[in-house]
């Protein structure tokens, strides 16, 4: 008799849980949960195709200061743990410097140091 009671009790909770799940799927989202832009807007100084701050990773054995210096850049800081250099370049030379650095055999990669946002159409923002 006790087993039947426990089984019925468990069954009642399972049915109540299913009913709550079904109702939650049918109820509209509350007004306070309206869709908001989850990412902050980029700062005005961050123009998508004229970067003046780059992220540069040099190959092992290469001297970052020497490699970046020969392309006109200045190391602002190093991102620890991944040894990526945050590099300043003269205004208006960012894209050209990225191309030059990526062509340098001592450079693993160079890219704009910018915030990018995914779009719903699949195209990305940035350089």
Secondary structure, DSSP 8 states (H G I E B T S, - for coil): -HHHHHHHHHHHHHHHHHHHHHHHHHS---GGG-----S----TT--TT--SEEEEEE-TTS-HHHHHHTTT-EEEEEETTTTEEEEE--TT-HHHHHHHHHHSTTEEEEEE-----B-TTS-B---
